[in-house]
Every structure is written in structure tokens, then in C-alpha cells.
Amino acid sequence: MRLSAPAKLNLYLRVLGRRPDGYHELETVFERIDLADELHLQVHPTDLRLTCTDPALPCGEENLIMKAARLLQRTTGVQLGATLHVIKRIPIAAGLGGGSSDAAATLVGLNEVWDVGLPVARLLQLAAELGSDVPFFLSPAAFAIGRGRGERCEPITTPQRLAHVLVVPDASLSTKDIYEALRQRRRQGSSQIGLTGGGPSLTMVVHALRNGPDMTGLAEGLWNDLAPEAIRRCPSISLIQRGLREAGCLASGVSGSGPAVFGLCTDLNSAQQVADQLRTSHPDFGRIEVVRTESTPVMSAA
Ligand code: C5P
């Protein structure tokens, strides 16, 4: 069985405060994009084995794919194993949710090939145990509001298909470290965490998506509370954001805890032009790709 595991962008991310469980309460807007890993899986009578095209990715029990498979084994009591192979195209630790999407695809795929038949509602619970972003990848909608840790998703119904230029600098950032740094700064009184005055609102972004194409509203609505911490660790993010705007993007944003940066474009042609221009003028920026909203969820991949 082969599954496509798409990446995500966060068009909007507001950190509302710290929770008793140590996580942070969020309001975010996810967008599924057409940059995807490919997951191949086959039933094995006993063993669980994972291989990957990217040698930088550990393939042991610490991998979220393995954790997803073990969780499904424990939950259902299934005795079977599987051989899993992932063709990695989503940059690792970049804020694009690659590991989370792989985990979601694993749940969907193994639920089928092991023939355990867990309903979607149960898969969503398991997904939330695996990570805050995992449930979004089980969502049928290409856009969703994420609340709680980010795991409580509400679809945003819109026919819109956006075009972006995605730039991924050659750096990895730890989500945990970025949240911790934000908290430290709040303790020192120099951050506005929990005091969400200023900047656009969630309603503004959702409205721009639902009443599309309101590209101006969307451009004004891009926001990420984690961006300043990501920029402190990876200053090239700021240069890339400026480069994207100067090359013709309507606005630019940081996805998740970074360092992936995306530019919002009026259409696919414009995105291709911006990408071509930046590849020539700024080859130092890192990986530059044109990506679009992905309408097909992980669920329906063949
Ligand atoms: O849920 P996930 O394992 O993807 O989160 C990675 C880390 O990011 C967590 O261990 C936590 O430190 C931080 N995090 C957070 N609040 C969230 C999501 C993630 O503090 N809403």
C-alpha cells in the first residue's frame, strides 16, 4: 500500500498561554500543501521495520511512524507487524509537519492493511496522543482551525487553492526549544504571550479564506507568535521574508516553529516567477519550491 503524506503550513499561529500540562494553548490556521512524503507499507507476520531514503532520519522506536504503529498494535491487540518505507521529501524539523503527517498516514494505512477497522473518531484520539499536529492530517478539509494544543481541528470550508513559494533554510529548529524560549522571554516580561493585543485576528484569516479570493485580507492576516524566536536562532528567516516580498509575494510567513518560510502569491504563475527569480538572485537562501494547497487528504490516498 502506498500513501501520500502531505506537509502543512500555519497561515496564522497565536500562542494564547501556557497550560497546566506544559503545552501551550493555541489558535492556528493550518493549510495542507502538495509537498508530500510517500509511505509504502506491507504486512509482515511478526516484525515492525522502518527504512527511509534520508539517512538523517532515525528509523528506530523514536521515529513517530514507529510510535504510531506501536500505538495501533497496543490499542487493537493486533499481533501482525509491517515493513514501512518512507520516501522523505518534506524537510525535517522545518515547521512543515512532515513527521506528524507520516504518523497520520501510518495510522490510516495500518488500520486498513491490518484490517482492524478503527473508526475515524478513534484514529483522531490516537493521533492526538502522538503529537499536536497529527490530527490535522486526518482532517478531510485542506484548511482547518486548530485549537487546544493544535489537536482540536475545525474544518474551514472553502474552494480556494492558494499558491506559495516555500523557502527552507538549511537549519533545523526544535519546536520544544522555541516554545521554551518564548516562555523565558515572557517571564522576563519582554514578550506579549497571553496578551494578544495587536496584529490580525483569527476571524480575519478565516473570513478571508471563506470569502475568497480575498488575497489582501489573507496577506494582512498572516501571523505567527513563534516567528521572533525562530528568527533569533535563524536570522536568515528575516532576509528570506524580505526577499520573498521584494520578488513579488503579497506577504510572507513562518510555518510552525520554523525555519520554513512561505510567500503568499496571487496565483501559480506569479509563484513560479518569484521562485525562478529567487533561485537566481539568492541561491544561498536554501531550498526554494512552488507549493499549492493540497485538496486530497491522507485518508483517500490509494
Ligand atoms: O505535540 P508535539 O510533540 O508535536 O510538540 C512538540 C513540543 O512542542 C512539545 O514537547 C512542547 O514542548 C511544544 N508544544 C507546546 N505547545 C503546543 C504544541 C507543542 O508547548 N501547543
Residues whose N, C-alpha, C, O or C-beta is under 5 A from the ligand:
A	BS01	C5P	G22 Y23 H24 L26 L130 G131 S132 D133 G148 R149 G150 T175 K176 Y179
